[in-house]
Amino acid sequence: MRAAVIVSKAVLVVLGTWVVLVVGLGLVALLPDRVQYYAISPFTMFLWVCALVVCPVISCLVLRRWIRTVPGMPKRDP
């Protein structure tokens, strides 16, 4: 049960990070055309794809204390 809660929290963090990155990319459509040209360049897309891989890892590291806590279980020493 404990492992299932931890894995589900980690999956939730990864999916939430991906949603934020995709919405951020979608918001580029609200920029003026001359800015969109530079915002959607091949290099920017490469950086965005790299962010899809790196940012979930960073998010899980930042939220690792929340991910490890399981409601109803006694607290563990770090």
Secondary structure, DSSP 8 states (H G I E B T S, - for coil): -HHHHHHHHHHHHHHHHHHHHHHHHHGGGGS-HHHHHHHT-HHHHHHHHHHHHHHHHHHHHHTHHHHH--TTS-----
